[in-house]
Amino acid sequence: GSLLMGEHYKGHIIDAKAYERADGKGSKYEFYIHREHGSYGAVTRFFSETTYSTQEEAVKAALAAAKQKVDQGYDDSGAVEDLPTPDKGVTKG
């Protein structure tokens, strides 16, 4: 299964998705960002291999990471970006 959450943030639309790992050991996330108004800019996809113990933790982390990307600026050409994994194993909430 998966958990979806969307949010508007500083003129962008964030769609976050958390889903179970294929091995059943925790959850990971991906998110998509696109500009809200007056642009035909591509949707940019980001994904993380970091493992969270629940989908709720993973989707919250995805929204936080997406907001950070908007704040820092990102390549909105439609590229797919693999986010760095801070550590191995399941993170604590």
Secondary structure, 3 states (H helix, E strand, C coil): CEEEEEEEECCEEEEEEEEECCCCCCEEEEEEEEECCCCCCCCEEEEEEEEECCHHHHHHHHHHHHHHHHHHCCCCCCCEEECCCCCCCEECC
